């Protein structure tokens, strides 16, 4: 059976248990055109606008 050769230090153990590597919730911003929440630097899914210009034609 495999047995650890050395004791795991407190620093190494605590680094592994820390929340440094855990995912964060994505940041959301309001669309300037319609006010819906969207990801920053992406085309709005509801109105199709990006930086004040219509990128995707959407039917109202």
ROSELUM-15052 format. One record per residue: residue number from 1; residue in one letter; x negated, z, y of N, C-alpha, C in turn. Coordinates in nm, 3 decimals, padded with zeros to 5 digits, always signed. Each point is the difference from the previous one (the first is absolute). Example, Ala and Ser with C-alpha at 12.3 -4.5 7.8 and 13.67 -1.06 7.14 Angstrom:
<r num="1" residu="A" n_east="-01.319" n_up="+00.780" n_north="-00.569" ca_east="+00.089" ca_up="+00.000" ca_north="+00.119" c_east="-00.090" c_up="+00.000" c_north="+00.120"/>
<r num="2" residu="S" n_east="+00.035" n_up="-00.072" n_north="+00.105" ca_east="-00.082" ca_up="+00.006" ca_north="+00.119" c_east="+00.077" c_up="+00.073" c_north="+00.109"/>
***
This chain:
<r num="1" residu="X" n_east="-00.084" n_up="+00.000" n_north="-00.119" ca_east="+00.084" ca_up="+00.000" ca_north="+00.119" c_east="-00.088" c_up="+00.000" c_north="+00.125"/>
<r num="2" residu="X" n_east="+00.040" n_up="-00.076" n_north="+00.103" ca_east="-00.081" ca_up="-00.010" ca_north="+00.122" c_east="+00.014" c_up="+00.126" c_north="+00.084"/>
<r num="3" residu="X" n_east="-00.114" n_up="+00.050" n_north="+00.044" ca_east="-00.004" ca_up="+00.120" ca_north="+00.082" c_east="-00.082" c_up="-00.031" c_north="+00.125"/>
<r num="4" residu="X" n_east="+00.045" n_up="+00.045" n_north="+00.119" ca_east="-00.079" ca_up="-00.026" ca_north="+00.121" c_east="-00.140" c_up="+00.060" c_north="-00.010"/>
<r num="5" residu="X" n_east="-00.099" n_up="-00.077" n_north="+00.044" ca_east="-00.138" ca_up="+00.046" ca_north="-00.009" c_east="-00.032" c_up="+00.103" c_north="+00.109"/>
<r num="6" residu="X" n_east="+00.060" n_up="-00.021" n_north="+00.119" ca_east="-00.025" ca_up="+00.092" ca_north="+00.112" c_east="+00.132" c_up="+00.044" c_north="+00.061"/>
<r num="7" residu="X" n_east="-00.006" n_up="+00.113" n_north="+00.069" ca_east="+00.117" ca_up="+00.052" ca_north="+00.071" c_east="+00.030" c_up="-00.091" c_north="+00.119"/>
<r num="8" residu="X" n_east="+00.127" n_up="-00.029" n_north="+00.022" ca_east="+00.040" ca_up="-00.079" ca_north="+00.116" c_east="-00.002" c_up="+00.092" c_north="+00.121"/>
<r num="9" residu="X" n_east="-00.074" n_up="-00.041" n_north="+00.104" ca_east="-00.013" ca_up="+00.084" ca_north="+00.119" c_east="+00.133" c_up="+00.013" c_north="+00.073"/>
<r num="10" residu="X" n_east="+00.012" n_up="+00.103" n_north="+00.080" ca_east="+00.124" ca_up="+00.023" ca_north="+00.077" c_east="+00.025" c_up="-00.114" c_north="+00.097"/>
<r num="11" residu="X" n_east="-00.107" n_up="-00.052" n_north="+00.059" ca_east="+00.016" ca_up="-00.110" ca_north="+00.097" c_east="+00.055" c_up="-00.124" c_north="-00.069"/>
<r num="12" residu="X" n_east="-00.056" n_up="-00.033" n_north="-00.116" ca_east="+00.045" ca_up="-00.119" ca_north="-00.074" c_east="+00.143" c_up="+00.019" c_north="-00.048"/>
<r num="13" residu="X" n_east="+00.031" n_up="+00.118" n_north="-00.050" ca_east="+00.134" ca_up="+00.030" ca_north="-00.049" c_east="+00.101" c_up="-00.009" c_north="+00.114"/>
<r num="14" residu="X" n_east="-00.034" n_up="+00.058" n_north="+00.116" ca_east="+00.093" ca_up="+00.002" ca_north="+00.113" c_east="+00.017" c_up="-00.139" c_north="+00.062"/>
<r num="15" residu="X" n_east="-00.107" n_up="-00.081" n_north="-00.004" ca_east="+00.011" ca_up="-00.138" ca_north="+00.049" c_east="+00.101" c_up="-00.078" c_north="-00.084"/>
<r num="16" residu="X" n_east="-00.005" n_up="+00.022" n_north="-00.129" ca_east="+00.090" ca_up="-00.070" ca_north="-00.089" c_east="+00.144" c_up="+00.044" c_north="+00.021"/>
<r num="17" residu="X" n_east="+00.020" n_up="+00.126" n_north="+00.030" ca_east="+00.135" ca_up="+00.054" ca_north="+00.017" c_east="+00.055" c_up="-00.022" c_north="+00.140"/>
<r num="18" residu="X" n_east="-00.084" n_up="-00.043" n_north="+00.093" ca_east="+00.045" ca_up="-00.013" ca_north="+00.139" c_east="+00.097" c_up="-00.117" c_north="+00.014"/>
<r num="19" residu="X" n_east="+00.063" n_up="-00.007" n_north="+00.114" ca_east="+00.098" ca_up="-00.106" ca_north="+00.026" c_east="-00.061" c_up="-00.117" c_north="+00.076"/>
<r num="20" residu="X" n_east="-00.131" n_up="-00.013" n_north="+00.001" ca_east="-00.067" ca_up="-00.106" ca_north="+00.074" c_east="+00.037" c_up="-00.137" c_north="-00.055"/>
<r num="21" residu="X" n_east="+00.014" n_up="-00.011" n_north="-00.130" ca_east="+00.021" ca_up="-00.129" ca_north="-00.065" c_east="+00.147" c_up="-00.039" c_north="-00.010"/>
<r num="22" residu="X" n_east="+00.091" n_up="+00.091" n_north="+00.035" ca_east="+00.142" ca_up="-00.026" ca_north="-00.018" c_east="+00.051" c_up="-00.100" c_north="+00.104"/>
<r num="23" residu="X" n_east="+00.098" n_up="-00.080" n_north="-00.039" ca_east="+00.055" ca_up="-00.102" ca_north="+00.089" c_east="+00.080" c_up="+00.061" c_north="+00.113"/>
<r num="24" residu="X" n_east="-00.002" n_up="-00.065" n_north="+00.114" ca_east="+00.079" ca_up="+00.043" ca_north="+00.115" c_east="+00.120" c_up="-00.092" c_north="+00.013"/>
<r num="25" residu="X" n_east="+00.102" n_up="+00.048" n_north="+00.068" ca_east="+00.118" ca_up="-00.084" ca_north="+00.022" c_east="-00.038" c_up="-00.109" c_north="+00.100"/>
<r num="26" residu="X" n_east="+00.053" n_up="-00.120" n_north="-00.016" ca_east="-00.035" ca_up="-00.108" ca_north="+00.092" c_east="+00.056" c_up="+00.027" c_north="+00.140"/>
<r num="27" residu="X" n_east="-00.077" n_up="-00.038" n_north="+00.100" ca_east="+00.043" ca_up="+00.017" ca_north="+00.139" c_east="+00.108" c_up="-00.104" c_north="+00.031"/>
<r num="28" residu="X" n_east="+00.104" n_up="+00.042" n_north="+00.068" ca_east="+00.108" ca_up="-00.091" ca_north="+00.038" c_east="+00.012" c_up="-00.002" c_north="+00.151"/>
<r num="29" residu="X" n_east="+00.029" n_up="-00.117" n_north="+00.055" ca_east="+00.021" ca_up="-00.016" ca_north="+00.143" c_east="+00.134" c_up="-00.069" c_north="+00.022"/>
<r num="30" residu="X" n_east="+00.056" n_up="+00.017" n_north="+00.120" ca_east="+00.126" ca_up="-00.067" ca_north="+00.034" c_east="-00.028" c_up="-00.143" c_north="+00.041"/>
<r num="31" residu="X" n_east="+00.086" n_up="-00.089" n_north="-00.045" ca_east="-00.008" ca_up="-00.140" ca_north="+00.041" c_east="+00.043" c_up="-00.010" c_north="+00.147"/>
<r num="32" residu="X" n_east="-00.075" n_up="-00.076" n_north="+00.080" ca_east="+00.032" ca_up="-00.016" ca_north="+00.142" c_east="+00.132" c_up="-00.076" c_north="+00.019"/>
<r num="33" residu="X" n_east="+00.029" n_up="-00.091" n_north="-00.092" ca_east="+00.117" ca_up="-00.086" ca_north="+00.012" c_east="+00.129" c_up="+00.072" c_north="-00.042"/>
<r num="34" residu="X" n_east="+00.003" n_up="+00.052" n_north="-00.123" ca_east="+00.126" ca_up="+00.054" ca_north="-00.055" c_east="+00.001" c_up="+00.152" c_north="-00.016"/>
<r num="35" residu="X" n_east="-00.116" n_up="+00.065" n_north="+00.007" ca_east="-00.004" ca_up="+00.146" ca_north="-00.010" c_east="-00.009" c_up="+00.053" c_north="-00.142"/>
<r num="36" residu="X" n_east="-00.006" n_up="-00.088" n_north="-00.100" ca_east="-00.013" ca_up="+00.043" ca_north="-00.139" c_east="-00.143" c_up="+00.051" c_north="-00.024"/>
<r num="37" residu="X" n_east="-00.016" n_up="+00.089" n_north="-00.098" ca_east="-00.133" ca_up="+00.046" ca_north="-00.037" c_east="-00.067" c_up="-00.106" c_north="-00.086"/>
<r num="38" residu="X" n_east="-00.130" n_up="-00.023" n_north="+00.028" ca_east="-00.076" ca_up="-00.100" ca_north="-00.075" c_east="-00.145" c_up="+00.046" c_north="-00.009"/>
<r num="39" residu="X" n_east="-00.077" n_up="-00.064" n_north="-00.087" ca_east="-00.142" ca_up="+00.029" ca_north="-00.009" c_east="-00.072" c_up="-00.061" c_north="+00.120"/>
<r num="40" residu="X" n_east="-00.101" n_up="+00.068" n_north="+00.054" ca_east="-00.072" ca_up="-00.057" ca_north="+00.114" c_east="-00.077" c_up="-00.126" c_north="-00.040"/>
<r num="41" residu="X" n_east="-00.013" n_up="-00.094" n_north="+00.091" ca_east="-00.071" ca_up="-00.126" ca_north="-00.018" c_east="+00.065" c_up="-00.089" c_north="-00.105"/>
<r num="42" residu="X" n_east="+00.129" n_up="+00.015" n_north="-00.022" ca_east="+00.074" ca_up="-00.083" ca_north="-00.095" c_east="+00.124" c_up="-00.057" c_north="+00.070"/>
<r num="43" residu="X" n_east="+00.050" n_up="-00.111" n_north="-00.053" ca_east="+00.123" ca_up="-00.060" ca_north="+00.051" c_east="+00.116" c_up="+00.091" c_north="-00.035"/>
<r num="44" residu="X" n_east="+00.093" n_up="+00.018" n_north="+00.091" ca_east="+00.118" ca_up="+00.083" ca_north="-00.024" c_east="+00.087" c_up="-00.068" c_north="-00.106"/>
<r num="45" residu="X" n_east="+00.042" n_up="+00.077" n_north="-00.099" ca_east="+00.080" ca_up="-00.056" ca_north="-00.107" c_east="+00.144" c_up="-00.026" c_north="+00.038"/>
<r num="46" residu="X" n_east="+00.049" n_up="+00.070" n_north="+00.101" ca_east="+00.141" ca_up="-00.017" ca_north="+00.035" c_east="+00.023" c_up="-00.111" c_north="+00.103"/>
<r num="47" residu="X" n_east="-00.090" n_up="-00.015" n_north="+00.096" ca_east="+00.023" ca_up="-00.103" ca_north="+00.103" c_east="-00.101" c_up="-00.116" c_north="-00.007"/>
<r num="48" residu="X" n_east="-00.114" n_up="+00.019" n_north="-00.066" ca_east="-00.097" ca_up="-00.109" ca_north="-00.014" c_east="-00.093" c_up="-00.017" c_north="+00.117"/>
<r num="49" residu="X" n_east="-00.007" n_up="+00.098" n_north="+00.091" ca_east="-00.086" ca_up="-00.010" ca_north="+00.117" c_east="-00.131" c_up="+00.074" c_north="-00.023"/>
<r num="50" residu="X" n_east="-00.107" n_up="-00.049" n_north="+00.064" ca_east="-00.130" ca_up="+00.067" ca_north="+00.001" c_east="-00.063" c_up="-00.024" c_north="+00.136"/>
<r num="51" residu="X" n_east="-00.036" n_up="+00.107" n_north="+00.068" ca_east="-00.060" ca_up="-00.005" ca_north="+00.134" c_east="+00.086" c_up="-00.079" c_north="+00.099"/>
<r num="52" residu="X" n_east="+00.132" n_up="+00.016" n_north="-00.009" ca_east="+00.090" ca_up="-00.063" ca_north="+00.094" c_east="+00.030" c_up="-00.146" c_north="-00.027"/>
<r num="53" residu="X" n_east="-00.057" n_up="-00.056" n_north="-00.109" ca_east="+00.025" ca_up="-00.140" ca_north="-00.033" c_east="+00.074" c_up="-00.007" c_north="-00.133"/>
<r num="54" residu="X" n_east="+00.091" n_up="-00.097" n_north="-00.012" ca_east="+00.075" ca_up="-00.017" ca_north="-00.123" c_east="-00.089" c_up="-00.074" c_north="-00.101"/>
<r num="55" residu="X" n_east="-00.031" n_up="+00.066" n_north="-00.111" ca_east="-00.086" ca_up="-00.058" ca_north="-00.102" c_east="+00.083" c_up="-00.057" c_north="-00.114"/>
<r num="56" residu="X" n_east="+00.102" n_up="+00.076" n_north="-00.042" ca_east="+00.087" ca_up="-00.040" ca_north="-00.110" c_east="+00.141" c_up="-00.018" c_north="+00.056"/>
<r num="57" residu="X" n_east="+00.060" n_up="-00.114" n_north="-00.026" ca_east="+00.137" ca_up="-00.025" ca_north="+00.045" c_east="+00.095" c_up="+00.085" c_north="-00.082"/>
<r num="58" residu="X" n_east="+00.077" n_up="+00.087" n_north="+00.065" ca_east="+00.098" ca_up="+00.085" ca_north="-00.068" c_east="+00.138" c_up="-00.033" c_north="+00.054"/>
<r num="59" residu="X" n_east="+00.098" n_up="-00.006" n_north="-00.090" ca_east="+00.138" ca_up="-00.021" ca_north="+00.042" c_east="+00.062" c_up="+00.133" c_north="+00.038"/>
<r num="60" residu="X" n_east="+00.063" n_up="+00.005" n_north="+00.117" ca_east="+00.055" ca_up="+00.125" ca_north="+00.052" c_east="+00.129" c_up="+00.040" c_north="-00.070"/>
***
